[in-house]
Amino acid sequence: MVHDDEIGYVGAIVKKKEGELKYKNSEGTWVLKALYPYDHINSLKPKAICITEGPYDALWLAYHKIPAVCTLGVRNWRASKVTMLASLGAESVVLLGDNDEAGERFNDTVENDCEGTFNVFSFPYAEGDPGSMKLKTLKRLKKFMKKVR
């Protein structure tokens, strides 16, 4: 949902087989223009927001009251999404790509696109991705988010 309009959907595969994707986006190019869960985060009017790769990552953080959106896949980031982020009213973004090579490239790309519009921060964490952050790490992230506002 973006401004109360349904633009697409994401399905999660519960019993994943080897080599199978975890998520499947509905067809179309909507993922290139969307951040998830945009409307939920928009209602919070956050001053700082985390940017993740996947939907479970963003939902895990949001469940723990940490404002987060995802790009619906590392390959779906576009510089035009900076405008969507700005419309959320955030002043700062915290980059939370996965702890792998693709996540590092994701963080670098998003940082380059967001500089000049936002205060851009990185948050080091040990887990493989934000969706598997332990409570201790989540508490540390909450404190960090309060500082960067």
Wavefront OBJ file of the C-alpha trace (Angstrom):
o trace
v 0.000 0.000 0.000
v 1.295 3.417 -0.964
v -0.996 6.308 -0.034
v -3.822 3.796 0.472
v -3.419 2.365 -3.041
v -2.517 -1.297 -3.437
v 0.322 -1.393 -5.922
v 1.573 -4.947 -5.513
v 2.205 -7.741 -3.071
v 4.911 -9.984 -1.695
v 4.453 -13.637 -0.889
v 6.689 -15.532 1.533
v 7.587 -19.173 1.025
v 7.129 -20.915 4.351
v 8.706 -24.277 3.493
v 11.637 -23.246 1.353
v 13.470 -25.819 -0.753
v 17.192 -25.632 -1.531
v 17.866 -22.918 -4.127
v 14.330 -21.519 -3.912
v 13.720 -17.815 -3.339
v 12.327 -16.785 0.065
v 9.953 -14.205 -1.398
v 8.043 -13.703 -4.599
v 6.897 -10.240 -5.627
v 3.766 -9.867 -7.725
v 4.500 -9.229 -11.375
v 5.225 -5.803 -12.760
v 7.668 -2.990 -12.283
v 5.922 -1.654 -9.178
v 8.806 -2.948 -6.993
v 11.107 -0.414 -8.634
v 8.895 2.399 -7.309
v 7.891 1.045 -3.896
v 9.144 0.869 -0.339
v 7.526 -1.612 2.053
v 5.673 -1.093 4.431
v 5.389 2.511 3.262
v 1.939 3.427 4.609
v 2.628 1.934 8.047
v 5.891 3.866 8.426
v 4.337 7.012 6.951
v 1.763 6.985 9.761
v 4.613 7.087 12.323
v 6.323 10.194 10.866
v 9.806 9.023 11.932
v 12.807 11.342 12.094
v 15.145 8.413 11.404
v 14.386 5.304 9.374
v 16.219 2.062 8.616
v 16.525 0.831 5.044
v 16.683 -2.928 4.549
v 16.719 -5.239 1.551
v 13.843 -7.603 2.259
v 10.316 -7.432 3.675
v 10.924 -9.748 6.628
v 13.865 -7.568 7.694
v 11.702 -4.430 7.734
v 8.788 -6.181 9.444
v 11.041 -7.652 12.154
v 12.344 -4.175 12.963
v 8.876 -2.592 12.804
v 7.569 -5.312 15.151
v 10.202 -4.120 17.625
v 9.105 -0.487 17.138
v 12.051 0.475 14.935
v 10.926 2.411 11.827
v 12.122 0.524 8.757
v 11.320 0.121 5.087
v 12.689 -2.315 2.560
v 13.416 -2.005 -1.121
v 11.786 -5.394 -1.864
v 15.085 -6.895 -2.948
v 18.629 -5.672 -3.323
v 18.215 -5.251 -7.091
v 15.101 -3.104 -6.726
v 16.762 -0.006 -5.271
v 16.483 3.050 -7.506
v 17.673 6.589 -6.795
v 14.061 7.704 -7.348
v 13.166 5.989 -4.042
v 14.996 8.809 -2.246
v 11.970 10.998 -3.003
v 9.681 8.431 -1.382
v 11.931 8.331 1.669
v 11.899 12.126 1.876
v 8.088 12.110 1.768
v 8.146 10.074 5.000
v 9.590 13.125 6.752
v 12.761 11.400 7.926
v 15.927 13.434 8.350
v 18.258 10.460 8.780
v 18.565 6.991 7.284
v 20.338 3.987 8.745
v 21.609 1.493 6.180
v 20.970 -2.131 7.095
v 21.861 -4.249 4.100
v 22.540 -7.921 4.808
v 25.995 -8.915 6.057
v 27.170 -10.251 2.718
v 28.756 -8.918 -0.471
v 25.412 -7.948 -2.010
v 24.453 -6.141 1.204
v 27.700 -4.157 1.149
v 27.045 -3.074 -2.449
v 23.457 -2.233 -1.478
v 24.626 -0.031 1.422
v 27.180 1.752 -0.792
v 24.636 2.440 -3.541
v 21.912 3.661 -1.188
v 24.419 5.820 0.701
v 25.592 7.489 -2.519
v 22.004 8.195 -3.575
v 20.887 9.483 -0.147
v 23.834 11.772 0.602
v 22.811 15.405 0.356
v 19.185 14.591 1.189
v 19.602 12.719 4.483
v 22.071 12.217 7.261
v 23.285 8.720 6.376
v 24.460 6.226 8.994
v 25.624 2.631 9.076
v 24.907 0.312 11.974
v 27.297 -2.603 12.500
v 25.709 -5.858 13.584
v 26.871 -9.483 13.692
v 23.769 -11.346 12.514
v 23.386 -12.336 8.845
v 20.559 -9.902 8.171
v 18.296 -7.505 10.102
v 15.495 -10.076 10.159
v 17.605 -12.301 12.392
v 18.757 -9.607 14.832
v 18.747 -10.783 18.419
v 17.060 -8.763 21.161
v 20.408 -7.456 22.429
v 21.215 -6.085 18.967
v 17.713 -4.640 18.577
v 18.093 -2.753 21.871
v 21.426 -1.371 20.666
v 19.798 -0.336 17.366
v 16.937 1.433 19.205
v 19.462 3.477 21.207
v 21.373 4.251 18.017
v 18.182 5.416 16.277
v 17.450 7.858 19.122
v 20.931 9.369 18.773
v 20.756 9.911 14.999
v 17.429 11.765 14.985
l 1 2 3 4 5 6 7 8 9 10 11 12 13 14 15 16 17 18 19 20 21 22 23 24 25 26 27 28 29 30 31 32 33 34 35 36 37 38 39 40 41 42 43 44 45 46 47 48 49 50 51 52 53 54 55 56 57 58 59 60 61 62 63 64 65 66 67 68 69 70 71 72 73 74 75 76 77 78 79 80 81 82 83 84 85 86 87 88 89 90 91 92 93 94 95 96 97 98 99 100 101 102 103 104 105 106 107 108 109 110 111 112 113 114 115 116 117 118 119 120 121 122 123 124 125 126 127 128 129 130 131 132 133 134 135 136 137 138 139 140 141 142 143 144 145 146 147 148 149
